[in-house]
Amino acid sequence: QVQLQESGPGLVKPSQTLSLICTVSGGSISSGSYYWSWIRQPAGKGLEWIGRIHTSGSTNYNPSLESRVTISVDTSKNHFSLKLSSVTAADTAVYYCARGIRVVVPAATNWFDPWGQGTQVTVSS
Amino acid sequence: SSELTQDPAVSVALGQTVRITCQGDFRTYYASWYQQKPGQAPVLVIYGKNNRPSGIPDRFSGSSSGNTASLTITGAQAEDEADYYCNSRDSSGNQWVFGGGTKLTVL
């Protein structure tokens, strides 16, 4: 079955760009109709959806992060990536990647499955 | 702040039934639900009208009506103690959002 694995630096300096990769195994990232997504969770807090990229290449971002976020796909490497610019301590969190699915029939809904194990990113000088 | 509102904490006696709720707009959209145990990634437990992924016990069920989506655990077990998050779309319909989470304690 499909599995996801996040990777990237665990420490990023303030004002720099956070870059993470989510490698997809067990299936092709370019097949099907999926929304490859990033979600984060500060310590002791809830989940925050960051954004998604569809198999077609279209993207949608959380409005609160949109000015700083870019999500892209590299089909040759079967992975998608997250870039978050101008980071501050408030961006310190566990970052998860997940496969999103959205359907409209028989009823409109969406869900995330599977998830990566998550990677801790700390913003500090 | 999230467009989906959950009670921060709920408790249930072992073997009893508990309902975890999520306030939002569910008139034409179903929520999905996730279980998260400490130090672990979230796990999908309910999606769509009332669908369980393979491996999720049938004591988990979902429902929704108007402004409330619910996750019900019938006969709660000690291993069900966890944080639970609902997920849906925002008011624009273009983004996804999570509720603030509910910490479930099994007594």
HADDOCK unambig.tbl for C-alpha pairs under 7 A between the chains (distance, minus, plus):
assign (segid A and resid 46 and name CA) (segid B and resid 100 and name CA) 5.40 0.50 0.50
assign (segid A and resid 46 and name CA) (segid B and resid 101 and name CA) 6.09 0.50 0.50
assign (segid A and resid 47 and name CA) (segid B and resid 98 and name CA) 6.27 0.50 0.50
assign (segid A and resid 48 and name CA) (segid B and resid 98 and name CA) 6.43 0.50 0.50
assign (segid A and resid 49 and name CA) (segid B and resid 96 and name CA) 6.56 0.50 0.50
assign (segid A and resid 49 and name CA) (segid B and resid 97 and name CA) 5.95 0.50 0.50
assign (segid A and resid 49 and name CA) (segid B and resid 98 and name CA) 6.97 0.50 0.50
assign (segid A and resid 60 and name CA) (segid B and resid 95 and name CA) 6.66 0.50 0.50
assign (segid A and resid 61 and name CA) (segid B and resid 95 and name CA) 6.83 0.50 0.50
assign (segid A and resid 62 and name CA) (segid B and resid 95 and name CA) 6.43 0.50 0.50
assign (segid A and resid 107 and name CA) (segid B and resid 29 and name CA) 6.98 0.50 0.50
assign (segid A and resid 108 and name CA) (segid B and resid 28 and name CA) 6.73 0.50 0.50
assign (segid A and resid 108 and name CA) (segid B and resid 29 and name CA) 4.94 0.50 0.50
assign (segid A and resid 108 and name CA) (segid B and resid 30 and name CA) 6.31 0.50 0.50
assign (segid A and resid 109 and name CA) (segid B and resid 29 and name CA) 5.39 0.50 0.50
assign (segid A and resid 109 and name CA) (segid B and resid 30 and name CA) 4.91 0.50 0.50
assign (segid A and resid 109 and name CA) (segid B and resid 31 and name CA) 6.44 0.50 0.50
assign (segid A and resid 109 and name CA) (segid B and resid 48 and name CA) 5.71 0.50 0.50
assign (segid A and resid 110 and name CA) (segid B and resid 32 and name CA) 6.80 0.50 0.50
assign (segid A and resid 110 and name CA) (segid B and resid 88 and name CA) 6.85 0.50 0.50
assign (segid A and resid 111 and name CA) (segid B and resid 32 and name CA) 5.67 0.50 0.50
assign (segid A and resid 111 and name CA) (segid B and resid 47 and name CA) 6.27 0.50 0.50
assign (segid A and resid 112 and name CA) (segid B and resid 44 and name CA) 6.87 0.50 0.50
assign (segid A and resid 113 and name CA) (segid B and resid 44 and name CA) 6.37 0.50 0.50
assign (segid A and resid 115 and name CA) (segid B and resid 41 and name CA) 6.85 0.50 0.50
assign (segid A and resid 117 and name CA) (segid B and resid 40 and name CA) 6.97 0.50 0.50
assign (segid A and resid 117 and name CA) (segid B and resid 41 and name CA) 5.42 0.50 0.50
assign (segid A and resid 118 and name CA) (segid B and resid 41 and name CA) 6.50 0.50 0.50
